[in-house]
Amino acid sequence: MKMFTRNTAMKQGGFTLIELMITVAVLAIFLSIAAPSFTRLMERSRVTSATNNFIGVFQYARAEAVRNNKRVVVQNVGGWRNGIRVFLDADGNGAWAGTAAEKELRLEGAFKNMLITASNGAASVVFMPDGTTSLLSAGTNITFGLCSTVPDIDGRKVQVMASGVVRLEDATTCN
């Protein structure tokens, strides 16, 4: 039978309180350095997600106009950042009447912590049954700027062309 002596009992594994405190302090320093970068990464990801959602609304509206062979309107709800309504424009006036004939196809909620502007101040975009926009006769496009409310985060530009094509442009600097 083996007897334990005082020296062997002292050699048990584990960490001392000092070692644990130093480890926690080093970890805290690394986290304080990494946290701002992670916050910026999350904010850029949120801008990208909102932009993809925004583009998706316009692509959906164009597809519905062609599919239904009717005018489809994409209209802001009290400002582009507050929400977007997509509806069949039965009476052709481009305004939401809320009647049974003007069927609401999609209602997109608010884009939180985002600033969204239209190049010509447009409150709506009308897609014609052939997939073009009502802007085709004027030959103009609308460019939307999507920016975060957090400073120093690059925004995105989305262009709705007169032909009905929706495309993402280069990033834009937001103030």
C-alpha positions as CSV (number, residue, x, y, z in Angstrom):
1,M,0.0,0.0,0.0
2,K,1.3,3.4,-1.0
3,M,1.3,6.2,1.5
4,F,0.7,9.8,0.5
5,T,3.1,12.2,1.9
6,R,2.7,15.9,2.3
7,N,4.8,16.7,-0.9
8,T,2.6,14.5,-3.1
9,A,-0.6,16.0,-1.7
10,M,0.6,19.5,-2.6
11,K,1.1,18.6,-6.3
12,Q,-2.6,18.3,-7.2
13,G,-3.7,20.0,-10.4
14,G,-5.6,23.3,-10.6
15,F,-5.2,27.0,-10.9
16,T,-4.3,29.5,-8.3
17,L,-6.5,32.5,-7.7
18,I,-3.7,34.8,-9.1
19,E,-3.6,32.8,-12.4
20,L,-7.4,33.0,-12.8
21,M,-7.4,36.8,-12.1
22,I,-4.6,37.3,-14.7
23,T,-6.5,35.2,-17.3
24,V,-9.8,37.2,-16.7
25,A,-7.9,40.5,-17.0
26,V,-6.3,39.5,-20.3
27,L,-9.6,38.3,-21.6
28,A,-11.3,41.6,-20.7
29,I,-8.6,43.5,-22.5
30,F,-9.1,41.4,-25.7
31,L,-12.9,41.9,-25.5
32,S,-12.6,45.6,-25.1
33,I,-10.5,45.8,-28.2
34,A,-12.7,43.5,-30.3
35,A,-16.1,44.9,-29.2
36,P,-16.1,48.1,-31.4
37,S,-15.1,46.2,-34.5
38,F,-17.8,43.6,-33.9
39,T,-20.4,46.4,-33.4
40,R,-19.4,47.9,-36.8
41,L,-19.6,44.5,-38.4
42,M,-23.1,44.0,-37.1
43,E,-24.2,47.4,-38.3
44,R,-22.8,46.8,-41.8
45,S,-24.6,43.5,-41.9
46,R,-27.9,45.2,-40.9
47,V,-27.5,47.7,-43.7
48,T,-26.8,44.9,-46.2
49,S,-29.8,43.0,-45.0
50,A,-32.1,46.0,-45.2
51,T,-30.8,46.8,-48.7
52,N,-31.5,43.2,-49.9
53,N,-35.0,43.4,-48.4
54,F,-35.6,46.8,-50.2
55,I,-34.4,45.4,-53.5
56,G,-36.6,42.3,-53.0
57,V,-39.7,44.5,-52.6
58,F,-39.2,46.1,-56.0
59,Q,-38.3,42.9,-57.8
60,Y,-41.5,41.3,-56.3
61,A,-43.6,44.2,-57.5
62,R,-42.2,44.0,-61.0
63,A,-42.8,40.3,-61.2
64,E,-46.4,40.7,-59.9
65,A,-47.1,43.4,-62.5
66,V,-46.0,41.1,-65.3
67,R,-47.8,38.0,-63.8
68,N,-51.1,39.8,-63.3
69,N,-50.8,42.0,-66.4
70,K,-51.8,45.0,-64.3
71,R,-50.1,48.1,-62.9
72,V,-48.5,47.5,-59.5
73,V,-47.5,50.3,-57.2
74,V,-44.7,50.4,-54.7
75,Q,-45.5,53.2,-52.3
76,N,-43.9,54.4,-49.1
77,V,-46.0,54.5,-46.0
78,G,-45.3,57.9,-44.5
79,G,-41.7,57.8,-45.8
80,W,-39.6,55.0,-47.2
81,R,-38.0,54.1,-43.9
82,N,-41.5,53.8,-42.2
83,G,-42.6,51.0,-44.5
84,I,-43.5,50.0,-48.1
85,R,-46.9,48.9,-49.5
86,V,-47.2,47.0,-52.8
87,F,-50.6,46.9,-54.4
88,L,-52.5,46.3,-57.6
89,D,-53.5,49.7,-59.0
90,A,-57.0,49.0,-60.2
91,D,-58.1,52.6,-60.9
92,G,-54.7,53.6,-62.4
93,N,-54.2,56.7,-60.2
94,G,-51.1,55.3,-58.4
95,A,-52.6,56.0,-54.9
96,W,-53.7,53.4,-52.4
97,A,-57.5,53.5,-52.0
98,G,-57.9,50.4,-49.8
99,T,-60.8,49.1,-51.9
100,A,-61.3,45.4,-52.7
101,A,-60.2,46.1,-56.3
102,E,-56.9,47.5,-55.2
103,K,-55.5,44.3,-53.7
104,E,-52.6,44.8,-51.2
105,L,-49.9,42.3,-52.3
106,R,-47.3,43.0,-49.7
107,L,-46.7,45.3,-46.7
108,E,-43.1,45.7,-45.6
109,G,-42.6,47.0,-42.1
110,A,-40.3,49.8,-41.0
111,F,-36.6,49.9,-41.7
112,K,-35.4,50.6,-38.2
113,N,-32.4,52.8,-37.7
114,M,-32.2,53.5,-41.4
115,L,-32.4,56.7,-43.5
116,I,-33.8,56.2,-46.9
117,T,-33.9,58.9,-49.6
118,A,-35.1,59.0,-53.2
119,S,-33.2,60.9,-55.8
120,N,-36.2,62.8,-57.0
121,G,-38.2,62.7,-53.8
122,A,-40.6,60.1,-55.2
123,A,-43.2,58.6,-52.9
124,S,-44.0,55.7,-55.2
125,V,-42.9,53.7,-58.2
126,V,-45.4,52.3,-60.7
127,F,-44.6,49.1,-62.6
128,M,-46.5,48.6,-65.8
129,P,-47.9,45.3,-67.1
130,D,-44.8,44.8,-69.3
131,G,-42.4,45.2,-66.4
132,T,-41.2,48.7,-67.1
133,T,-41.9,51.6,-64.8
134,S,-44.0,54.7,-65.5
135,L,-40.7,56.6,-65.7
136,L,-40.0,55.0,-69.1
137,S,-41.6,57.8,-71.0
138,A,-39.5,60.3,-69.2
139,G,-36.4,58.2,-69.5
140,T,-35.4,58.7,-65.9
141,N,-34.3,56.4,-63.1
142,I,-34.8,56.7,-59.3
143,T,-31.8,56.2,-57.0
144,F,-32.5,55.3,-53.4
145,G,-29.9,55.9,-50.7
146,L,-30.0,53.6,-47.7
147,C,-27.9,54.7,-44.8
148,S,-27.6,53.6,-41.2
149,T,-28.3,56.1,-38.4
150,V,-25.0,55.0,-36.9
151,P,-22.2,57.3,-38.0
152,D,-19.3,56.2,-40.3
153,I,-21.1,53.2,-41.8
154,D,-21.1,53.1,-45.6
155,G,-24.6,53.0,-47.0
156,R,-26.0,51.5,-50.2
157,K,-27.5,52.8,-53.4
158,V,-30.4,51.1,-55.1
159,Q,-31.4,52.2,-58.6
160,V,-34.8,51.5,-60.1
161,M,-34.3,52.0,-63.8
162,A,-37.0,53.2,-66.2
163,S,-36.8,49.7,-67.8
164,G,-37.9,48.2,-64.5
165,V,-34.6,46.7,-63.7
166,V,-33.6,47.1,-60.1
167,R,-29.9,47.1,-59.3
168,L,-27.5,47.7,-56.5
169,E,-24.9,50.4,-57.1
170,D,-21.6,51.1,-55.4
171,A,-21.6,51.9,-51.7
172,T,-22.2,55.5,-50.7
173,T,-20.8,57.5,-47.9
174,C,-23.5,58.7,-45.4
175,N,-23.3,61.7,-43.2
